Structures are given as structure tokens and as C-alpha cells.
């Protein structure tokens, strides 16, 4: 018995390495299924970050053409990293709506005043209830929504130039392939 206990840490280590190896073969760890993939987002209404914009509602996302929905917060370092990509998308004419997640109004406004505001309309989700209902577990996250309000793609983490070119712009410049309905990082 003493002999087995002596090798227990090594056996546990080998078992954990084997599990890790199997996990690596199962696919990218940044892929997450969206409960709303190819489905309409649930109805919601959020108060505006800027009073002059009016409430952000799920109806705003049913514009007849694709839109982006970006979930961000001023305290989120990766949100700062992706911000230049959002500004470039705005310059390209991509309509971007936002949900400000678990933040304060003043901090979110300072964030946008410093970095620029790429958003058409921003909903203020102080407690994060709407974002959590959408399946968001962290920020930033970005959804490509079709003209009927259905989720076409979910991108988890900060957007890169590669995401913009490969995962977002095809929805705004041409009809994407059916197999592109996936979640990416």
C-alpha cells in the first residue's frame, strides 16, 4: 500500500496530461455554442447609455440588413484592444450596436470619449441581466445579427483584423457560406 501511495502523484499527473491531450484534439477551446445560433435573440429593452439615443431594444436589431452587437465595458482591457477594429468597422459603414455590461455610465462615457464611439446605439446593462440572458459570460463578445434579428455568428474575445476580414465583413459585403455559421475567437 505504501508503495502505491508513493507513485500516486505521478499517476495523477500522467492522468491529467492524458486528459489535457484529449482535450486538445476536441477542437479549439475558444469555440462556444450560442443558444441563439440561427435563432432570434430574446426580446429585451435596455435604457440608453446616452439619453438622447433612446432605449436599445431587440427590435432595433431587426433593420432588414445585418448588424453587429458588441458587448463591452470600460473596465475590460481586451475591449480596449479591440476598439480600433470597431472604429474601422464603423468607418466601413457597418452598423454596430452595443450593450455596456456591468459598468457605470460615467466610466463608459469616459471610455468612449477617449477612444471614440463606433456605436449606432448603446444599451446600458448595469447588472448584466440582458447580456447573461444572451449567453454572454465575459466581455468582449460580438454577435453578427441578420436583418430579422437572428444570430449568424458569435465571436468571443477581442476582435482582431483577421476577425474583421474573415468573420465579419463577408456578412456585410456578400452572402456568407452556410457553413460559416460558427462561433469563433
Secondary structure, DSSP 8 states (H G I E B T S, - for coil): -HHHHHHHHHHHHHHHHHHHHHHHHT--TT----TTBTSB----EEEESSGGG--EEGGGG-SSS-EEEEEE-TT-HHHHHHHHHHHHHHHTT--EEEEEES--HHHHHHHHHHH----SEEEEETT-HHHHHTT--SS-EEEEE-TTSBEEEEEES---HHHIIIIIHHHHHS---GGG--EE-
